[in-house]
């Protein structure tokens, strides 16, 4: 009898131990991320609506970092953006929505792309950027239990400073208790362009990707030269692009990052304008004057078809929601919403 009781107690302890271990390992892990990226001018009420219509489990919240121009070393956290983020995070945590926090470079009042940012003093940039991340970690990320910190976004001209980025990432890991990533911008290769292949290999071999918990990509890959495409054409283009006869195998080039680093890949920005030629220049909100919500939806459907069931894909974040103004050409159409809502369901 005593042996049976003792055996039962041992089994109970083992079960509880396993349960606690699983709980700890899952408490801040995210299986498949279905996220929405917010416009910097998001409205909290609209964000709550957008979470419901997309069935999102995560929100990528930008905090505006004001930078005067593309060569400036001046940068400052926008207080209004910071306070609004805190207000939103408090609401989302009540509904168990996961949070990705992003220090968002807002250059020349949003007129210039962060991919072109090239500050005069590189050492000062990394010192100041670390301080900004440290402030956001101390004041927001750790206080409000943020799930993921983005250490940098689309700093194409600065990615070559690998040691500096590794230091930034390690600093973030030392001070922030949950997951850490870096978001790199899309790229292109062409079968006829050796320089493009060399640039891709430089990106692939950048050791900053060895330091993060998972690799984020802003996936504005150029697929097709056509104004409109079928889903099948877009699926094929993901493995052999037709634009400029590049023949780029985007799917394989993305998978190469997983193969090399044994880390999951996250589409940190996945978006297309609601326009003709959405698959031509997905990064360009003014790619055409002709509205085409169907083409936008087909672009999302192609990505879903190719990547939804790939184990190495951690998920995606739709760019951009939270504000439905007339100039918000990336806001998803009804056709796109249908695709997004059912992704991972």
N, C-alpha and C positions, 0 to 999 in steps of 0.2 A: 504493500500500500504506500509506504513512504517512498519507495523507489518510483512508483507511478506519479506521485505528487511532485517529486524532485524532477522527474523527466518532463512533466507538464510545465513546470516553472522554467526549466531550461529552454524548452521550445518557445514559451511565451517571450522570454528575454530575447531570443534570437529573432523572432518575428518582429518585436518592437524595434530592435536594433536595425534590422533591414528597413523597416518602415521609416524610421527617423533618418536613416542614410539617404533613402530615396527622396524623402521630403526636402532634405538639405540640398541635394543635388538638383532638384527641380524647382526650388523656391525662386530662383532667379534665372533659370534657363528657359528659353523660349523654343518650343518645338518647331513649328512652322510659323513664321511671322507674316501676318497680313496687316500691313501698316498703311497709313496715309501720311504723306508729307504735307505740312501746312504752309500756305503762303505766309510771308512775314506779317501781312496785315490781316491775319485770320480773325474771325469773330467767334467767340467761345460758343455762342448758341448754334452757329452754323457747324462748328466742329462736332458738336454732340449729334446733330442731325446726320452729318456725313459718316460718322462711325456706324450709325444704324443702317444707312442705305448701302454701305459697302460691306457690312458685317466684319469690320476690322477688329483685330484684337490688340493692336498697337498703334501708337501715334508718335510720329517724329516731330518734335517741337523745336523750331528754330529760335535761337536767341540772337538778335541782331548785334553784330559787332561792326560798328561804324568805322569805315576806312575812307579817307577823302578821295584818293585816286589810286591808280594801278601801281605807282612806284612809292607810295607813302609808307612810312613806318608808324604813322599815327594810327592808333586803334583804341576804341573805347566800347565798353559794354553799354548798350542802350538800356537805361533804367526802366522805361515803360515796357519794353519787350521782356525784360527780366521779370518784372512784377506780374505781367499778364501770364507768363509761362507758369509761375508759381500758382497763380489762381486756377489755371487750367489743370495742372498736375493734381492739385488737391481734389478736384472734381473727378478726374479720370481714375484716380486710385480707389475711390469709393466703389467704382464699377469694375474693378480688377482689370483695367486696361493697362497694358504695358507701355512704358515710356522710353523713347530714344531721345536723348538730349543732344542738340547740335549747336555749336558755336558757329553762327552763319555769317560769313563775310559779306557785308553790305557795302559795296564799293561804289563811291560816287552816287549815293542815294539809290543804289540798285541799278544804275545805268550800265555798269561794267561787269564782265564775267570774272569770277574768281579764278577760272582757268588761265586768265591772262595776268593775274596778279604777280608782280615781280618787285618786291620792295628793295629799296636801295641798299639797306644795311641788313644782310641776312642774319647775322648773329643777334642783332637787336630784335628782329622778327621772332626768332625762336624763343628768345628770352621772354618777350612780351606775350607771345602766344601761350607759353607754359603758365604764365601768371594769370592769363584770362581763364584758361582751363581750370587752374587751381581755385580761382574765385568761384566759378560755376560749380565745381565739385563741392566746395566747402559750404556755399550758400544754398545750393539747390539739390544737387545729385545725391549726396549722402543724407541730407536732411529729409528729403521727400522720397527716398528709396527708388530712385530712377534705375531702370533696368539695364540701359546701354548708354555709354558715352561715345560720341564720335570725336576722335582726336583731331581730325582735319578733314576738309571737304574740297576735293577737286583742285588742289593746289598744284596744278600740272607743272608749272615752272619751278616749283620748290621741291618736288619729290626726289630729285637727284641728291639732295642732302640727307642721305640715308641715316647716317649716325645721329643727326639732329632729330630726325623723326623717331628713331628707336629710343632716344632719350625721352622724347615727349610721351611716347606710348608707355614706356616703363614708369615714368613719373605718374601718369594717369593710373596705371595699375596699382602702384604703391599707395595712392591716396583715395582711389575709388574702389568700392568693394564688389562691384558687379562686372558685367561684360564690357569689353573695350574693342572698338573697331576704327578703321580708317576708311574713308570713302574716296576711291580713285575715279577719275573721269573715264568716259568711254574712249575708245581708240579706233583706228582703222588700219588694216593692212591691205595691200594690193599685190596681186600675183606678179605685176610688172614693176613694182616699186620696192627695191631692196632697202631703201632708207626707212620706209614704213615698217618693214619686218624687223629691222634693227631696233627701232624705237619700241616696238612691242616687246622684244626680247629684253630690253633694258628694264621696261616696266615689270615684266614677269619675274625678273631676277632681282628686283629691289627687295632688300632684306627687311624693310619695314613690315612687309606682309608676314614675315615669320614671327613677328612679335604680337600681333593682334589675336583676339579670340576667334574672330571670323572676318572675312574679307568682304568689304562693301564696294559695289560698282554702281556708278551713275550710268544707267544703260541706255544712253541715247544713240545707239548704233544706227548708222545709215544703211538701209536695207535695199531700197528700190528706187528707180528713177521715175516710176509711174505715179500719176495723180491718184489713181485708185488701184487696189490690188485685191485679189481673192485671199482668203485665209490660207489656202494651199500655197499660193505664190509666196506669201510672207513666211510661211513655215520653211519652204525651200530656201528662201533668201537668208534665213538665219544660219544655214550651213554653206551657202554660196551666194553672197550678195551680188545683185545685178547692177547697182548704181556704179557708174563710171567703170563698169566691167572689172571691178576689183576682185571678185571671186573670193571674198573673205569668208572664212569659216568661223563665224562668231561663236557658235556653240562649242566648238573644239577649243578655241582660244580661251574661252571662259573656263572650261573644264581643266585646262592646263594649270590654272592657279590652284585648283583643288588637288590635282595630281602632285604638284610640286610641294605644296605646303601642308597637305592633309588637313585642310580647314574648309569649313562650309563657306559657300558663296551667297551673298545677300545682294539683291538688286536694291541698293539704297535709294535710288530714284528710278522709277519706271513711269515714263509719261510721253504723251504724244499730243500735239495740238489738234483741236477739233476742226481740221482743215484738210483740203486736198493736199497731197504730197506729204502727209504726216509721216510716212515711212521713209521719205527722202531725207529730211532734216528734222528729226524728232525734237531736237533741242531748240528749234526756231519757232516761237509763237506766231510769227508773221510769215510763215512759209508760203501762205497763199491767202487770197481774199475770199476764197470760197469755203463756206462752212461745210463740214462733212463729218458728222458724228459717227456715221457708219464705218468710215475708214479708220477712225480712231479706235472704235470697238474691235475691228478686225486685227489691228496691231496688237491689242491686248490679248485677243484670242490666240494669235499665233504664238506669243510668248507662253501663254498658259499651256497650249498643246505641247510645246517642246520641253518646257522646264518643270511643269507641275509635279511630275512623278519622279524627278531625278533626286536621289537621296542627298546629293551634295549641295543642293540648293536650299538655303535656309528660309527663303521667302522673298518678299518684295514689298516695296513701299511706293504707293501711287503718288505721282507728282501732278497737280498740287490741288489741295482742297482747303476748306475752312473759310473760303471767301468766293462768292459767286458773281463778282462784278463783271461788267461788260468786257473788260480787258483780260479776264481770266480764261485765256484760250486753252489752257491745259486742264481745266476742270472737266471731269469725265462726263461724256454724253450718256444718255439713257442706255444706249447699246453697250457702252463700256461698263456702266454700273452693273448690268446683267452678268457680264463676264467676271468682274471683280467679286461680286457678291457670292458667286458659286465656286470660286477658286478655293481649293482646299476643303470643300464641303463634301 
